[in-house]
Amino acid sequence: MDRREFLRLSGIGMGTLVIPVLGPARGARGAVTPVPAADKKTLADVALNAARAKGANYADVRIGRYLNQFVVTREDKVQNLVDTESYGAGVRVLADGTWGFAATATVTKDAIARAAAEAVAIAKANARLQKEPVRLAPVAGVGEVSWRTPIQKSAFEVPISEKVELLMAVNGAAMKAGASFVNSMLFLVNEQKYFASTDGSYIDQDVHRLWPTFTVTRVDPKSGKFKSRQALSAPMGLGWEYMAGRKEDKVAGPTTLYKNSYDMVEDATLAAGQAKEMLSAKSVEPGKYDLVLEPNHLGLTIHESVGHPLELDRVLGYEANYAGTSFATLDKWRSKSFNYGSKLVNFFADKTQPGSLGAVGYDDEGVKCRRWDLVKDGILVGYQAIRDQVHILGEKESHGCCYADSWSSVQFQRMPNVSLQPGAEKLSVEQMIKDVEKGIYIAGRGSYSIDQQRYNFQFGGTLFYEIKNGAIAGPLRDVAYQSNTQEFWNSCVAICDAGDYRFFGSFFDGKGQPSQASAVSHGSSTARFNGVNVINTGRKLG
């Protein structure tokens, strides 16, 4: 399955999201038993010893086995069953103050030793052009440790027949509820990652992720017009238990959503009815509105206007691929007074959040993952930085947000889970809406546009509901809001409490050249923003 086919089947259309290279196809069920850690340690020691023998001052090796599974259906047919496996090793070294990297798909002692020697040769060649040697923050070795996504049941162990049965039920429910077309998909990821370094770490990690999604389309036979509604699911770092649709996970509001589980059949049934509503929905009148934004929608706004601009390499201008640089320059951070948002706004980075896509025990430099602040009480206080960057901030420890999407890719700074802290006071979605006289409730992801400094932007959504005098008045269409990052987050006047906290996520956050994709979640509770400019996307200009 290539990127174009994946986009067509899944309905993804986000410009800064990329589809990773999935590797060659494997057997229909695939082998999911990890390679023994002792075997990987033996291979890792070969790489580290070979690198040191060639003159490396530091070396690390990542032995990775990456499994993916797609189950794709449309109406009453299975369109595709795809399993992929990619297995190999990448060696990164520091020699003569410069990085070098090489990889091999042949996972033997001789091949890994050759890759280590090649990485050192590359580093020494690069050193001739290096103006300033790499300054690597120290990391204490942790010895032999392991970490696994805390799942109840691996989705890879669920029979294909059971997955197909679920998707057929999803499609059937949507068609019974009036859908004209429906496609649905399950996407599973298992990263079996082994990291070792000359610092004395041997870290074995088993990472699981799951994404159920669909697109329901309703056609008006009289006018020929159609509307589509995508799933309101979030990809999660969970196992098959995510598909349980537990009643206690339901979150109140104008749409039916879940926190840590998902009822795909129920969502598809609702989608068919909501697609019909969208066909006859009132077109929005442009103007200023108070916006009530639920987490599945707000997560994308966080991703683009907070996550990307606070990547340190973008701030410094070292990186501009896929998302540009950043307006949040070091002088703003050094001032200790830059108002990124209102006093209610607190953003934190955390690669340890259970259920999140970015959750791991250690990053791809062997740094133990943790939580740290980015925006505190509205003030910019931090960035995202790794071992060779933190000295620029005057810090001595990496933040633990280094990642590579494959054994064949060199690791570099990637966005951790960046989340909005819930409100401290008890506040439900219904209570928030009761205080809105003229507003719009927005759920789900939609089209968006943001400039190369991550400052001026426009966001759409999936579902829109008019709020009049504290109550939902009916569906709207053609809605998008425009603002800039600082103005928008300073217009935040209320955030629901932790009871409403949920994740938005993406498997395909793109960065770098050659491009790499990483998985990241953004948590938040429903939040309110006053006086935001709303435009009508359906009206012609001029």
N, C-alpha and C positions, 0 to 999 in steps of 0.2 A: 504494500500500500504506500503510494508516494504522498507527498505533502498536499498536492492539489486534490487528490481523491479523498484524503482525510478531511480537508476543509469542506469539500462538497457534502460529504456524508454527515459531518458533525455540525455544520452550520457555523463554525468558528470564522470570525472575520476581523480579528484584532491585529492591527498593523505591527505592533511591537512584539507579537508572539510568534515563535518559530517552532516548527516540528523537528524533533531530533532525528538524527540518523538512527534507524531502528536495528540495523544489522540484518544478517541473512535469516530467511525463514527457517524454522525448525519444525519438529514434529507437532502434530495437532494438540497433544497434551503437554509436551515439553518436559524437560527434567527440571524439577524445582528444588532438588536436594542440594544444599550448598556444598562446595568443595571443602574438605576438612581443613580447619584452621592450621593444623600442624604442617600440612603440605604447602599452604600459602606462606607460612613463616619460613620454611626452608628456601622457597623461591625468593622471598623478600631479602633474606640474608645474602643470597648470591648477588642480588642487585646492589645492595648497600656496600658490600665488600668490594665489588668490582668498581663502583664509583670512587670509593676512597683510594683504591689502588691506582686509579688514573689521575688522582690529584684533586678530587672534590673535597671541599671543606664541609659541605652538608649535602645530604641526599635523602630523598623520600621515594617510595615506590607505592603505586596503587594497583592492586590486582582486582579487576572488576568483572563481574558477570551480571549482565543486564538483561532481564526478561520483560517482554511486553506481550500483552494479549488484547486483541480487538474482537468483539462480537458485534456485527453490524447487521441490522435488519431494516426492512421497509414493508409496511402493511403486513401481509401474511407470508412474507418470504424472508429467508436468511440471505443476505447479500454477500457477506464475507465472514470468514473465520481466519484470523491471522495470529500466529504466534512467532515471535522473533527472539533470537538470542544473540548476544554479543559478548565475547570473552577475550580478555587480553590484559596486558600490563603496560603501565606508563611509568617512566622514571624521570624525576626532576632533580637537578643538581645545582649547587652553587659552587662555581670554580672561578678563581681570579675576580671575585666580586660580581659575577654575572650569572644569570640563569641560563640553564640549558635543559632541553627536554627531548626525549625520544620514547617511542612506544612500539610494541610488537604484539601481533595477534597469535604468535607462536609462544605458548606458555610453557617453555622448557628452561632449564638452567642455562644452557648455552645461549639461547635467544635473549633471555633477560640480561645476561652479562654483556652481550653485544649492545643491547639498547642502553645500558648504563654507560658503557664506554663511548657510545655515540653522543649521549647527552653531555658528557664531559667535554668532548671535542667541540660540540656546538657552543657550549658556554665559553670555552677558551677563545674560539673564533669571534664570538660576540664581544668579548672583553676588549678587543681592539677599538671598538666603537663606543664603549661605555664611558660616559663622562664622570659618573659618580657611582661608586660601588653600592650594591644592594645592602641595606641595613635591615637585618632580620631580627625581629623581636624574639627574645628567648621563650622557649616552651619546654617545660620539664617533661621528660619521658614518663609514660604511665604504665610501662610494661605491657603484659598481655591482658587486654580487656575486650569485652564484647558488648554490643547494644543491638536491640531488636525493636522495631515498631511494636508497641504494646497492643497487638491485635488479638481478638478472640478466635478468629478463623481466617486462614489465608484464602483469599478469593481465587487463587490459582488452584486450590484443592477442590473447588466446587465443580462438579461435572458440567461440561459444555451444554448438555441437554437441559440442565436446570437453568442455566443462564438464558438459553434460547427460549425456554418456557416462560421465563419472566418477561423477556422482551416481547414475546408474542402476546402476553397478557396486557402489557403496556399498550401495544399497538391496537389490540382489539378493544380495549377500554376507550381509547381516543376515538376510534372509528365509530363505536357505538354511541359516543357522545356527540357525534356530528362532524368529526374531522374529515376533510377531503383527502389528505395525505398525512402520513406520519413515518418518520424514520427514527430509530432508536439505536443506542450503542452502549456497550460497556467497554471501558478502557482500563486495563490493569497494568501496574508497574511493580517490578521487584528488582531492587538494586542490591546485589550482594557485593559489598565493598570491603576490601582489606587494605589497610594503610600501615606502612612501617617507615620509620625514619631513623637516621643516625642519632637522633635525640634519645632513642631508647623506647619508642612506642611501637606496639603491635596491636592494631585496633581492627576488630572484625565486626562489621555492621550488616544487618539484614533489614532493608528498608522496604515497606509496602505502601502502595498508594492505589486509589480506586476512584474512577469517575463514571457514574451513570448519567447519560444525557439523551435528549431527544429533541426533535423539532416537529411540532404539530402545525399543519396548515389548513386553513378553512377558506374555501372559495365561494363567492357569491355568484350563483349561476346566472342571475339576471344582468349584473354589471360586468362580470368577469374579474372583478377586483378580488384580491386575496390578502390575508394577513397570516403571519406565522408567529407562534409563541414557543420559545425555547424552554427547556427544563429550568426550573428554579433550584436545581440541585447545586451543590458545591463539590468539586473534587476534594477528597480528604485523604489524610494519612491514616486510614483505617482498613480493617479487613471486611469480610462479607457481612459482619454484623451491622454495618452501615445501612444495609438494604432492609433492615427490619421494620422501619416505619413505626417506631414506638410512639404510643399516644402521649406519653409524658414528655416527649421531645417537641411536641407541637408548640408553635409560638403564635400568639394572638396577633391579629392585624387584618388589614383588608385582603391579604393573600394568605394561603395556607403554606406555612414553612416549617421546617424542622431544624433542630440544633445539631444533634449528634447521630441522627439516623434519617432515613429518607424513604418515603412511600412513593415509589416511581409510578405505580398504577394510579394512585389518587391524583398525583400531579398531572399526569397525562389527561385524565378525565377532566380536571379543571381547565387545562390548557385549551381543550376543544371549545368549551363554553366561552372562555375569555377571548379566544381568537374571533369568535362570532361577535362578541361585544366590541372588539376593536374595529370591526368592519363598519359598525354604525355609531361609533363613539364620536362625541363632539370634538371638533378641531379646536385646539387651544387658542385663546386670545393672547397675543404677546403682551408682555409687561412684567412687572415685579411681583414675585410670589414668595411666600414662605414655603420652603421645601422640607418635606419629611422623607428622609432617605433611609431605606432599610439596608441591612448589612450586605446582602448579595449584590446590591447596586453600589453601595458606598465603597466596597472593597476595591473596585476598579479605579474610582477617583483617588483613593488612598495610594494605590499602586503607582499611578501616573504622576500625582502631584506631591507625593511625600516619599514613596519608596525610591523612585529613580533619582530625584534631585538630591537626595542625601547619601548617594553612593559617592565615596570620597574621590574615586578616580574621575567621575564626571565633574565634580566640583573643581578639581585641579585642571580639567581640560585634557587629561590623559586618555579619556574614553568618550566617544561620541556616537558609536554605532547603535542603531535602532532607536535610541531615545534622546540623542543630543547631549549637551552638557548640563549646566545647572545655574540657576539664578542664586542659589543659596551658598554664596561664596564665603571664603574663610573670614573675611572682614566682618560679615554679619554675625558669624559664630563668635568671633573674638570680642565683639561689642557686648556680649552677654545680655543684650536687650532687644534683639530682633524679634518682633512679634510675628511669628509664623501663623498664629491663630489666637482665638480668644482665650481667656484664662481657663475655660473648661477643657481646652484641647491638650491632651497628653498622648504623645505617640511613643511607642517603645518597640524595640527590635527584640525578637526572642525565637531562637531556633529549637526551643525545648517544649513548646506548647503542644500538649497531647492532641492528636487528631489533625494537626496542621500538616500541610504538604512539606514544609521545610524542616520538620522535626527530625533531628538526628542527635546522637550523643556527642559526636565529634565532627568537626568540619574536615575538609580534605587537606588540611595541613596538620592534622592531629591535635587541634586546639579544642578543648572541652567547650561545648556550646553553653550559652548563658543569655541572660536578659540585660539590656541596657537602654537608657533613655535617649530619645532623639529630640523630642519637644516636651518641655516641662512647663505646665501652667501657661502654655501659649508661647514660650520662649524657646528659640532654637538652642539646643545644648549639646548636640552630638551628631556624628555621622556613622557610616558603616565602613570599617577599615580592617585590613588583614595584616599579617606579620611584617610585610615589607612596606607598609603604609603608616602604621600607627605613630612612628617617630615624628611624622609631619605634624601630628596633633599634640606632640609632647607627651605621648603615652608610651607605656612600656609593655603592654599586653595586647595581643590581637583580640578583636571582638569575636573571632570564631565564625566568620562568614565567607570562607573560601570554598569554592565548589567547582568541579568539572563534570560535565554531563556524560562523560565516557572515559574509559581507561585510555583512550587514544587522544583525549583532549587535555591540554595543560590547565591546571586549576588557576582560578583568578577570583577577584572580589565579586561576589554575587549578592543580590538582595536577600536578606533573611526574611522571616515573617515580620512584617511591619504592621502594627495594629494600633487602633484607637482605644484608649482605656475607657471602660464604661463609666457612666455617671455615678457619683458617690451617693446620690439621694434616690430613693425609691421612685421610679417613674416608668409607667407602662406606655405602650404605643397608643392605646386609647386615650390616656390622659394627655399625652403630647398633642394628639389631633384635636382634642377638645379646646385647646387654647389657640387654634389657628382659625382666623376669620377668612382669609383668602390664601389658599395654598394648593399644593399638589403633592400627593404621595407617589413615590417612584419605587418600583421593585424591579430587580433583575438588570442584567447588563444590556448595553446597546452600543450604538456607534459612538465614536468619540474623536476628538482632535485636540492636540496640544502642541505648543510650539517647541522649538529646539532648546529652550532654556527651562522647560517644564513650568511655565508661568501662566500664559494665557491659554484658556481651554474652553472646550464645549463638550458636553456629555449628554447622551440620550439614555434610554432605558428599555425595558421590556414591557412593563405595565405602568399605566399612569391613571391616577384617580384624582378628580377634583375635590378639594376640601372647601366647604362653604360653611361659615358660622359654626365651626367646631365639629362638622360631620362630613362623612364621605358622601358626595353628591352624585357620583357617577363616573364612568370611564372617560378618559380623554385620549387624544392621539396627536401626532405631529409635535411632540414635546421635546425640547432640548434646552439645557440651561448653559449660560455663558458667564464666565467670571475669570479672575486670575487667582493663583494659588493663595496669596496672602489675603486678598479681599474675601475669598470664599471661606477659608478657615476662621477668619475673624468674624464672620457672620454666624458662626455656630453659637446658638443660644441655649441648647438643651440636648442632653444625651441620655437615653434610657439606661437603666441600671443593668447589672450583670445578668439578670434573668433573661434578657433579650440578646445577649452576646452570641454572635455566630460568625462563621468563617465564609469569606469569599476565597476562591483559589484558582490558580492556573498551573497547568503542567508546562506551559510553553512561554515562559518569560525569556525573551530573546536579548542577547548581548554579545558583543565581541565580533572580531573578524579574524579568522573564520567564525561563523556564528555558533553559539551554544545556547541550549535551552535549559532552564532550571525550573523547578517546581516551588511555588511559594504561595502562602496563604496570607490573608489580611483579615484580622478579626475586628469586629466593632459591634456596637449596639445601634439601634435606630437613632438617628440624630436629626435635629431641626436646624435649618439655616434660614435666616430672615432676609427678605428683600433681595432675592437673587433674580437676575434678569433671565426671563424665559422667552425663547423665540419659537415661531411656528415653522417647522421644517418642511411643511407641505405647500407653503405659499411661494409662488414664483416671484423673483425679484424684478423690479422695474415695472 
